[in-house]
Amino acid sequence: MKEPFKWDDYSDQPALLRDKEYKKKMRRREWKSLLKTIFIALFALPISLLLMPFVKRKRIDSNDFFCMGIDFDREPKATLRLVDELGAQSVLLRFKLWEMEKIGELKIFLLSLKNKKTTLKILQDRENVEDLKLLKKNLTVIFKELEGLIDFYEIGSTLNRTKWGFFSVDEYSRFYKTAYDLKISDFHDIKLLGSGVIDFEYHISASTLFNFFEYKYDGVSALLYVDRRGAPENAQMGFALADKIAWLSTMVWLSPKTSNELRITETNWPIAGTAPYAPTSERECVSEESYSDFMLRYHLLALASQQVNQVSWHQLIAPGYGLIDNREGLRKREAFYTYAFMVKNLKSAQFLRLDVKRGYYILQFLVDERLLQIHWSLKPTTLKREDFFDVFEKNGEAVNSEILNIGSSPLYIYIKDAI
């Protein structure tokens, strides 16, 4: 990456940008864009907030909902085997524009994916942000080499963190428009995801969805992390995960720049005791058990919203935040089995309803003409087992006790002869 930007191989993200004078200079240069972002947010945020109750839910295809983030040059053979073991039908890969020499390696890997639906997240560096002719050249190579192998290209990522190389929404918009113009002129069949805002910073999201740049998105991407709040049900400024999804979905619905398609292309929780591999400080890290619980509950709440087309978990193999720890061989964490059982049960499920009462959650699905309820509670409680229950823990182990302990770890309860 172009100095002063550096990549941290431990946490798979850019290192902190410590040159404060450089940051100040670049932000001053982009003052017009920053001012536009403020004005757009002043109009778009309150209007979308008021219209939240009127947005209709979509009918989400659960076959496409579950997506696993993978790394094509980290344990590639094992990755292919493990993706199949998880039952994942959709995957997301990252490709760094400063590593264009690896395009052939990426293509070989993609050819081995066996009909998986694939999203490619194209990661920017400062050189490609500043030199749009270079960006156009690189994107042309990518689109040509990978023709027919990619379902969606996510153009750029994390524009609201300066360490990732953008200093304004206008810089991002010019970057995205370069890809969009190539699509219109030469690559009509490709689909582009854009916006790529991380966290609950919807003033930035609004500016990517309501502006005068001449481009459109085939779908909106969001890196909707909630890890700094702990559990996914915890609120930030009064908004829990379900509320954040509803608000963002409303902006997508109102935007003239996109179809009504929202994809969460990155989220996770950092795992305790994994420094320097964890992408945050130890304060935000959680135990492997909580990581597994939160991951499952995040997916369940997002699916129940019926407003998110896909959630991509970041990612399969990573010591600080992945389903598998590869520091000493390949160790499957508890979350690996939780994810596999989730996909097995819900990949063809029809969502029916979500009931929440005093922190007790019940989701209902129709699975192969059987009624499935998934229970968890923010305050530990118990439920009497009925004769017509088939009960499983989050990892698929059968539960035979007469009294069911309902707590942080969701229980799958199939209701016999309910249909």
C-alpha positions in Angstrom: 0.0 0.0 0.0 1.1 3.5 -0.7 2.7 5.3 2.2 1.7 6.3 4.8 -0.8 3.4 4.6 0.3 0.0 5.8 -1.4 -3.3 6.0 -1.6 -5.3 9.3 -1.3 -9.0 8.4 -2.4 -10.0 11.9 -5.9 -8.5 11.8 -6.3 -8.4 8.0 -6.9 -4.7 7.9 -4.9 -1.5 7.4 -2.8 -0.3 10.4 -3.9 2.8 12.2 -3.0 6.0 10.3 -0.7 7.7 12.7 0.4 10.7 10.6 -2.0 13.3 12.1 -0.8 16.1 10.0 -1.4 14.2 6.9 -4.9 13.3 8.0 -5.7 16.9 8.8 -4.3 18.1 5.4 -6.4 15.5 3.5 -9.6 16.3 5.4 -9.1 20.0 4.8 -8.8 19.3 1.1 -12.1 17.5 1.1 -14.1 20.1 3.1 -16.7 20.6 0.4 -17.5 16.9 0.4 -17.7 16.9 4.2 -20.1 19.8 4.1 -22.3 18.1 1.5 -22.4 15.0 3.8 -23.7 17.1 6.7 -26.4 18.7 4.6 -27.6 15.5 3.0 -27.7 13.8 6.5 -29.8 16.7 7.9 -32.5 15.9 5.3 -32.2 12.2 4.7 -31.9 10.9 8.2 -35.1 12.4 9.8 -37.2 11.6 6.7 -36.1 8.0 6.6 -36.5 7.6 10.3 -40.1 8.9 10.1 -40.9 6.5 7.2 -39.4 3.4 8.9 -42.8 2.0 9.9 -44.1 2.1 6.3 -41.4 0.0 4.6 -42.8 -3.3 3.6 -40.8 -6.5 4.4 -39.4 -8.4 1.5 -39.7 -12.1 1.0 -36.1 -13.2 1.7 -34.8 -16.4 0.0 -33.0 -18.2 2.8 -31.1 -20.2 0.3 -29.1 -17.1 -0.6 -29.1 -15.5 2.9 -26.1 -17.3 4.4 -22.6 -16.3 3.0 -19.2 -17.1 4.4 -16.2 -14.9 4.0 -13.1 -16.8 2.9 -9.4 -16.0 1.9 -8.3 -17.5 -1.3 -4.6 -17.5 -0.4 -5.0 -18.8 3.2 -5.1 -22.6 3.4 -6.9 -22.8 0.0 -7.3 -26.6 -0.2 -8.6 -26.8 3.3 -10.9 -23.8 2.7 -12.6 -25.5 -0.2 -13.2 -28.6 1.9 -14.4 -26.6 5.0 -16.8 -24.5 3.0 -18.5 -27.7 1.8 -18.5 -29.0 5.3 -20.3 -25.9 6.5 -23.0 -26.3 3.8 -22.3 -22.7 2.6 -23.7 -22.0 -0.9 -22.5 -18.4 -1.1 -19.0 -17.1 -0.3 -17.3 -13.7 -0.2 -13.7 -13.1 -1.1 -11.5 -10.1 -0.8 -9.0 -8.9 -3.5 -6.4 -6.2 -2.9 -5.8 -3.8 -5.7 -2.2 -3.5 -4.7 -1.8 -7.2 -5.3 -2.8 -7.4 -9.0 -0.2 -10.0 -9.6 -2.4 -12.5 -7.7 -5.3 -12.3 -10.2 -4.3 -15.6 -11.8 -4.2 -17.3 -8.4 -7.6 -16.0 -7.6 -9.1 -17.2 -10.8 -7.7 -20.8 -10.3 -9.3 -20.8 -6.8 -12.7 -19.5 -8.1 -12.7 -22.3 -10.7 -12.5 -24.8 -7.8 -15.5 -23.4 -5.9 -18.0 -25.8 -7.5 -21.0 -23.5 -8.4 -20.9 -21.4 -5.3 -22.5 -18.0 -5.6 -19.6 -15.6 -5.2 -19.1 -11.9 -4.2 -15.7 -10.3 -4.7 -14.9 -7.4 -2.4 -12.3 -5.2 -4.2 -10.2 -3.5 -1.6 -8.7 -0.1 -2.4 -5.4 1.5 -1.7 -4.5 5.2 -1.8 -2.8 4.9 -5.2 -6.0 3.6 -6.9 -8.1 6.2 -5.1 -5.9 9.1 -6.4 -5.2 7.7 -9.8 -8.5 6.8 -11.4 -6.8 5.9 -14.7 -4.9 3.2 -12.9 -8.1 2.1 -11.1 -9.9 1.8 -14.5 -6.9 -0.3 -15.9 -6.9 -2.6 -12.9 -10.7 -3.0 -12.8 -10.7 -3.8 -16.5 -8.2 -6.6 -15.9 -10.3 -8.0 -13.0 -13.6 -7.9 -14.9 -12.1 -9.6 -18.0 -10.1 -12.3 -16.1 -13.0 -13.2 -13.9 -15.8 -13.0 -16.4 -18.6 -15.4 -15.5 -17.0 -16.3 -12.1 -18.4 -13.5 -9.9 -22.0 -12.8 -9.1 -21.4 -9.5 -7.4 -18.5 -7.1 -7.2 -18.3 -5.0 -4.0 -16.5 -1.9 -5.1 -14.4 -0.5 -2.3 -14.9 -0.9 1.4 -15.0 1.0 4.7 -15.0 4.5 3.2 -15.6 6.1 6.6 -12.3 5.0 8.1 -9.3 7.1 6.8 -6.9 4.2 7.3 -8.7 2.5 4.4 -7.7 5.3 2.1 -10.8 7.5 1.6 -11.1 11.0 3.1 -14.6 11.8 1.9 -17.7 10.4 0.3 -16.9 12.3 -2.9 -13.6 10.4 -3.1 -15.5 7.2 -2.7 -18.1 8.2 -5.3 -15.5 9.0 -7.9 -13.9 5.6 -7.1 -17.2 3.7 -7.5 -18.3 5.7 -10.6 -15.1 4.4 -12.3 -16.4 0.9 -11.9 -19.9 1.9 -12.9 -18.8 3.6 -16.1 -16.9 0.4 -17.0 -20.0 -1.6 -16.4 -22.1 0.6 -18.7 -19.5 0.8 -21.5 -17.9 -2.7 -21.6 -19.2 -5.1 -18.9 -23.0 -4.9 -19.1 -23.7 -8.1 -17.2 -21.7 -7.6 -14.1 -23.4 -6.5 -10.8 -22.0 -3.9 -8.5 -22.5 -3.5 -4.8 -21.6 -0.1 -3.3 -21.7 2.2 -0.3 -19.6 0.0 2.0 -20.0 2.1 5.2 -18.9 0.4 8.4 -20.8 0.6 11.7 -23.8 2.7 12.6 -22.7 5.9 10.9 -25.8 6.5 8.8 -24.9 10.1 8.0 -22.2 8.7 5.8 -24.6 6.0 4.4 -27.1 8.7 3.5 -24.5 10.6 1.5 -23.7 7.6 -0.5 -27.4 6.9 -1.3 -28.5 10.5 -2.0 -26.1 12.5 -4.1 -25.8 13.9 -7.7 -23.2 11.5 -9.0 -24.4 9.6 -12.0 -24.2 6.0 -11.0 -26.4 3.3 -9.5 -25.9 0.3 -7.3 -27.2 -3.2 -8.1 -27.4 -3.6 -4.3 -26.2 -1.8 -1.2 -23.5 -3.2 0.9 -23.0 -2.4 4.6 -20.4 -3.6 7.2 -22.9 -3.5 10.0 -20.8 -4.4 13.1 -22.4 -4.2 16.5 -19.5 -5.8 18.4 -18.7 -2.7 20.5 -22.1 -2.9 22.1 -21.7 -6.6 23.1 -24.8 -8.7 22.3 -26.6 -8.0 19.1 -29.8 -7.0 21.0 -28.0 -4.2 22.9 -28.9 -0.7 21.9 -26.7 2.1 20.6 -28.4 5.5 21.0 -31.6 3.6 21.4 -31.1 1.4 18.3 -30.5 -2.3 18.5 -29.5 -4.4 15.5 -33.1 -4.9 14.3 -33.7 -1.1 14.4 -30.4 -0.4 12.6 -31.4 -2.8 9.9 -34.9 -1.2 9.6 -33.5 2.3 9.3 -30.8 1.4 6.7 -33.3 -0.6 4.8 -35.6 2.5 4.7 -32.8 4.6 3.2 -32.2 1.9 0.6 -35.9 1.8 -0.2 -36.0 5.6 -0.7 -32.7 5.9 -2.6 -33.0 6.5 -6.4 -29.6 4.9 -6.8 -30.4 1.3 -6.1 -32.9 -1.6 -6.2 -34.3 -2.6 -2.9 -31.5 -4.9 -2.1 -29.4 -4.8 1.1 -26.4 -7.0 1.8 -24.4 -7.1 5.0 -21.0 -7.9 3.6 -19.0 -8.0 6.8 -19.6 -8.5 10.5 -18.1 -10.5 13.4 -17.0 -10.3 17.0 -13.3 -10.3 18.1 -12.2 -13.2 20.3 -10.6 -12.8 23.7 -7.0 -13.7 24.2 -6.1 -13.6 20.5 -4.0 -10.4 20.3 -2.4 -9.2 18.0 -4.8 -11.0 15.7 -8.0 -9.5 17.1 -9.0 -6.4 15.1 -10.0 -4.4 18.2 -8.8 -3.9 21.7 -9.3 -6.6 24.3 -12.2 -4.7 25.8 -14.4 -5.5 22.9 -13.4 -9.1 22.7 -15.7 -12.0 23.8 -15.3 -15.6 24.7 -15.5 -18.3 22.1 -18.9 -19.4 23.5 -20.3 -15.8 23.4 -18.9 -15.4 19.9 -20.9 -18.5 18.8 -24.1 -17.3 20.5 -23.8 -13.8 19.2 -23.1 -15.0 15.6 -26.2 -17.2 15.6 -28.4 -14.5 17.1 -27.2 -11.9 14.7 -28.1 -14.1 11.7 -31.5 -14.9 13.3 -32.4 -11.3 13.9 -31.2 -10.2 10.4 -33.2 -13.0 8.8 -36.3 -12.2 10.9 -36.1 -8.6 9.7 -36.9 -9.8 6.1 -35.1 -6.7 4.9 -31.5 -8.1 4.5 -30.9 -10.2 1.4 -27.6 -11.7 2.7 -25.3 -11.7 5.6 -21.6 -12.5 5.0 -19.7 -13.6 8.1 -16.1 -12.4 8.3 -14.7 -15.0 8.2 -13.9 -18.7 8.0 -10.2 -18.9 9.0 -8.7 -16.2 11.2 -7.2 -16.5 14.7 -8.7 -13.2 16.0 -12.3 -13.5 14.7 -12.8 -16.6 12.6 -14.7 -19.9 12.9 -11.3 -21.6 12.7 -8.1 -20.8 14.5 -5.0 -21.5 12.3 -2.2 -20.6 14.7 -1.4 -24.2 15.4 -3.0 -26.3 12.7 -6.7 -25.8 12.0 -8.8 -25.8 15.1 -12.6 -25.6 14.6 -14.1 -23.3 17.2 -17.6 -24.0 18.6 -18.9 -21.4 16.2 -18.0 -23.6 13.2 -20.5 -26.3 14.3 -23.0 -23.6 15.3 -22.8 -22.1 11.8 -23.1 -25.5 10.1 -26.2 -26.5 12.1 -27.8 -23.1 11.4 -27.3 -23.4 7.7 -28.5 -27.0 7.7 -31.8 -26.1 9.4 -32.5 -22.7 7.9 -31.1 -22.8 4.3 -34.6 -23.7 2.9 -36.7 -22.3 5.8 -39.7 -20.0 5.4 -39.8 -17.3 8.1 -43.2 -17.0 9.9 -42.8 -14.6 12.8 -40.7 -13.3 15.6 -42.1 -12.8 19.1 -40.2 -10.8 21.8 -41.4 -10.4 25.3 -39.3 -9.1 28.2 -36.1 -10.2 26.6 -37.4 -13.7 25.6 -37.2 -14.4 21.8 -39.1 -16.9 19.8 -38.6 -17.2 16.1 -40.8 -19.5 14.0 -40.0 -21.0 10.7 -41.6 -23.6 8.4 -38.9 -26.2 7.5 -39.9 -29.1 5.2 -43.5 -28.7 6.4 -42.4 -28.9 10.0 -42.7 -26.0 12.5 -39.4 -24.9 13.9 -39.2 -22.6 16.9 -35.8 -21.1 18.0 -35.8 -19.8 21.6 -33.3 -17.7 23.5 -33.5 -15.3 26.4 -31.4 -12.4 27.7 -32.3 -13.4 31.2 -31.8 -17.2 31.9 -35.1 -19.0 32.4 -36.6 -22.4 32.0 -39.2 -24.0 29.7 -41.1 -27.3 30.4 -40.4 -29.8 27.6 -43.5 -31.1 25.9 -43.9 -34.6 24.4 -44.3 -33.1 21.0 -40.9 -31.3 21.1 -37.7 -32.4 19.3 -35.0 -30.2 20.9 -31.5 -29.5 19.7 -28.6 -27.3 21.0 -27.1 -24.7 18.7 -24.4 -27.2 17.6 -27.0 -30.0 16.7 -26.7 -32.1 19.9 -30.1 -33.5 21.0 -31.5 -32.3 24.3 -33.5 -34.9 26.3 -34.0 -33.2 29.6 -37.5 -32.5 30.9 -36.7 -28.9 31.8 -35.1 -26.8 29.1 -32.7 -24.1 30.1 -33.3 -21.0 27.9 -30.5 -18.5 27.9 -27.8 -17.0 25.7 -27.5 -20.1 23.5 -30.5 -20.5 21.2 -32.4 -23.8 21.3 -34.0 -25.3 18.1 -37.4 -26.8 19.0 -39.2 -28.8 16.3 -42.9 -29.1 17.0 -44.1 -32.6 16.0 -47.2 -32.8 13.8 -47.8 -29.1 14.1 -48.8 -28.8 10.4 
